[in-house]
Amino acid sequence: MSEKSKPIFHRRIFWDVDFDNIDYDAKANFVIERVFERGDVDDIRQCRRYYGDEKVTTALLNAKYLPERTIYLAAAVTGRALNEFRCYILRQSNPGLYPY
């Protein structure tokens, strides 16, 4: 059985870490969250191809924090309700400052 080819992501997504030494398997949750937060459509496709929809969905559902727009994107891509996302529940129970 051949090994899956590594996904090809834009370097800008991982601007704050050593891009060439990212362990895509050991740091899967970090990579998935970061790709959905900062990647474009092609990056998300690469992520889903490499990890599979089940692993991507699990990582996004259990993320401690995602920006609000990323939560909505993740809900649309995974077909899950907003209230199933851990970060959405945490956001509801701990609202920030009023945005005005």
Phi and psi in degrees as GROMACS dihedral restraints (atoms count N, CA, C in turn):
[ dihedral_restraints ]
;  ai    aj    ak    al  type     phi  dphi    fc
    3     4     5     6     1   -83.3    20    10
    4     5     6     7     1   151.9    20    10
    6     7     8     9     1   -76.7    20    10
    7     8     9    10     1   142.7    20    10
    9    10    11    12     1   -62.8    20    10
   10    11    12    13     1   140.1    20    10
   12    13    14    15     1   -72.8    20    10
   13    14    15    16     1   143.0    20    10
   15    16    17    18     1   -63.8    20    10
   16    17    18    19     1   144.4    20    10
   18    19    20    21     1   -68.9    20    10
   19    20    21    22     1   153.1    20    10
   21    22    23    24     1  -109.0    20    10
   22    23    24    25     1   106.4    20    10
   24    25    26    27     1  -109.1    20    10
   25    26    27    28     1   155.8    20    10
   27    28    29    30     1   -68.9    20    10
   28    29    30    31     1   140.0    20    10
   30    31    32    33     1   -62.9    20    10
   31    32    33    34     1   -27.5    20    10
   33    34    35    36     1   -62.5    20    10
   34    35    36    37     1   -25.1    20    10
   36    37    38    39     1   -65.5    20    10
   37    38    39    40     1   -37.0    20    10
   39    40    41    42     1  -112.7    20    10
   40    41    42    43     1    46.2    20    10
   42    43    44    45     1   -63.0    20    10
   43    44    45    46     1   -24.7    20    10
   45    46    47    48     1  -101.8    20    10
   46    47    48    49     1     5.2    20    10
   48    49    50    51     1  -128.4    20    10
   49    50    51    52     1   167.0    20    10
   51    52    53    54     1   -74.0    20    10
   52    53    54    55     1    96.7    20    10
   54    55    56    57     1   -55.7    20    10
   55    56    57    58     1   -40.6    20    10
   57    58    59    60     1   -72.3    20    10
   58    59    60    61     1   -15.6    20    10
   60    61    62    63     1  -114.8    20    10
   61    62    63    64     1    20.4    20    10
   63    64    65    66     1   -70.7    20    10
   64    65    66    67     1   128.8    20    10
   66    67    68    69     1   -92.8    20    10
   67    68    69    70     1    99.6    20    10
   69    70    71    72     1   -62.3    20    10
   70    71    72    73     1   -25.9    20    10
   72    73    74    75     1   -88.2    20    10
   73    74    75    76     1   -45.0    20    10
   75    76    77    78     1   -70.2    20    10
   76    77    78    79     1   -31.1    20    10
   78    79    80    81     1  -110.5    20    10
   79    80    81    82     1    36.0    20    10
   81    82    83    84     1   -56.6    20    10
   82    83    84    85     1   -46.5    20    10
   84    85    86    87     1   -62.1    20    10
   85    86    87    88     1   -43.2    20    10
   87    88    89    90     1   -59.8    20    10
   88    89    90    91     1   -46.7    20    10
   90    91    92    93     1   -63.4    20    10
   91    92    93    94     1   -46.3    20    10
   93    94    95    96     1   -61.5    20    10
   94    95    96    97     1   -47.5    20    10
   96    97    98    99     1   -61.3    20    10
   97    98    99   100     1   -44.0    20    10
   99   100   101   102     1   -66.6    20    10
  100   101   102   103     1   -40.2    20    10
  102   103   104   105     1   -64.7    20    10
  103   104   105   106     1   -43.1    20    10
  105   106   107   108     1   -69.3    20    10
  106   107   108   109     1   -31.1    20    10
  108   109   110   111     1   -75.7    20    10
  109   110   111   112     1   -41.6    20    10
  111   112   113   114     1  -121.7    20    10
  112   113   114   115     1    -5.6    20    10
  114   115   116   117     1   -87.2    20    10
  115   116   117   118     1   170.3    20    10
  117   118   119   120     1  -102.4    20    10
  118   119   120   121     1  -173.1    20    10
  120   121   122   123     1   -58.1    20    10
  121   122   123   124     1   -43.1    20    10
  123   124   125   126     1   -64.5    20    10
  124   125   126   127     1   -39.7    20    10
  126   127   128   129     1   -61.8    20    10
  127   128   129   130     1   -42.2    20    10
  129   130   131   132     1   -65.8    20    10
  130   131   132   133     1   -39.2    20    10
  132   133   134   135     1   -62.0    20    10
  133   134   135   136     1   -44.3    20    10
  135   136   137   138     1   -60.1    20    10
  136   137   138   139     1   -42.0    20    10
  138   139   140   141     1   -62.8    20    10
  139   140   141   142     1   -46.4    20    10
  141   142   143   144     1   -67.2    20    10
  142   143   144   145     1   -35.8    20    10
  144   145   146   147     1   -65.1    20    10
  145   146   147   148     1   -43.8    20    10
  147   148   149   150     1   -73.2    20    10
  148   149   150   151     1   -47.5    20    10
  150   151   152   153     1   -91.2    20    10
  151   152   153   154     1   -25.2    20    10
  153   154   155   156     1    87.7    20    10
  154   155   156   157     1   149.9    20    10
  156   157   158   159     1   -63.2    20    10
  157   158   159   160     1   -33.8    20    10
  159   160   161   162     1   -64.9    20    10
  160   161   162   163     1   -46.5    20    10
  162   163   164   165     1   -67.8    20    10
  163   164   165   166     1   -39.9    20    10
  165   166   167   168     1   -61.9    20    10
  166   167   168   169     1   -46.7    20    10
  168   169   170   171     1   -61.1    20    10
  169   170   171   172     1   -45.6    20    10
  171   172   173   174     1   -60.9    20    10
  172   173   174   175     1   -44.8    20    10
  174   175   176   177     1   -62.7    20    10
  175   176   177   178     1   -42.9    20    10
  177   178   179   180     1   -71.5    20    10
  178   179   180   181     1   -38.3    20    10
  180   181   182   183     1   -64.1    20    10
  181   182   183   184     1   -31.8    20    10
  183   184   185   186     1   -98.7    20    10
  184   185   186   187     1     1.9    20    10
  186   187   188   189     1   -62.8    20    10
  187   188   189   190     1   137.2    20    10
  189   190   191   192     1   -73.1    20    10
  190   191   192   193     1   -33.2    20    10
  192   193   194   195     1  -146.5    20    10
  193   194   195   196     1   133.8    20    10
  195   196   197   198     1  -142.1    20    10
  196   197   198   199     1   143.6    20    10
  198   199   200   201     1   -59.2    20    10
  199   200   201   202     1   154.3    20    10
  201   202   203   204     1   -55.9    20    10
  202   203   204   205     1   -44.5    20    10
  204   205   206   207     1   -63.9    20    10
  205   206   207   208     1   -31.9    20    10
  207   208   209   210     1   -71.2    20    10
  208   209   210   211     1   -34.2    20    10
  210   211   212   213     1   -62.5    20    10
  211   212   213   214     1   -44.9    20    10
  213   214   215   216     1   -64.3    20    10
  214   215   216   217     1   -40.2    20    10
  216   217   218   219     1   -62.9    20    10
  217   218   219   220     1   -46.5    20    10
  219   220   221   222     1   -61.5    20    10
  220   221   222   223     1   -39.9    20    10
  222   223   224   225     1   -63.2    20    10
  223   224   225   226     1   -41.0    20    10
  225   226   227   228     1   -67.7    20    10
  226   227   228   229     1   -42.8    20    10
  228   229   230   231     1   -70.0    20    10
  229   230   231   232     1   -39.7    20    10
  231   232   233   234     1   -88.8    20    10
  232   233   234   235     1   -16.4    20    10
  234   235   236   237     1    74.3    20    10
  235   236   237   238     1    21.8    20    10
  237   238   239   240     1  -104.3    20    10
  238   239   240   241     1   155.9    20    10
  240   241   242   243     1   -75.3    20    10
  241   242   243   244     1   150.8    20    10
  243   244   245   246     1   -56.6    20    10
  244   245   246   247     1   -40.1    20    10
  246   247   248   249     1   -72.9    20    10
  247   248   249   250     1     1.8    20    10
  249   250   251   252     1   -90.1    20    10
  250   251   252   253     1   -13.0    20    10
  252   253   254   255     1   -86.6    20    10
  253   254   255   256     1   126.4    20    10
  255   256   257   258     1   -56.4    20    10
  256   257   258   259     1   -43.7    20    10
  258   259   260   261     1   -67.4    20    10
  259   260   261   262     1   -30.6    20    10
  261   262   263   264     1   -68.8    20    10
  262   263   264   265     1   -43.3    20    10
  264   265   266   267     1   -63.2    20    10
  265   266   267   268     1   -44.8    20    10
  267   268   269   270     1   -61.6    20    10
  268   269   270   271     1   -38.6    20    10
  270   271   272   273     1   -65.6    20    10
  271   272   273   274     1   -38.6    20    10
  273   274   275   276     1   -69.2    20    10
  274   275   276   277     1   -36.3    20    10
  276   277   278   279     1   -84.9    20    10
  277   278   279   280     1    -7.5    20    10
  279   280   281   282     1  -141.5    20    10
  280   281   282   283     1    68.8    20    10
  282   283   284   285     1   -66.1    20    10
  283   284   285   286     1   148.3    20    10
  285   286   287   288     1   -86.2    20    10
  286   287   288   289     1  -160.6    20    10
  288   289   290   291     1   -68.4    20    10
  289   290   291   292     1   151.5    20    10
  291   292   293   294     1   -66.5    20    10
  292   293   294   295     1   123.3    20    10
  294   295   296   297     1   -82.1    20    10
  295   296   297   298     1    87.5    20    10
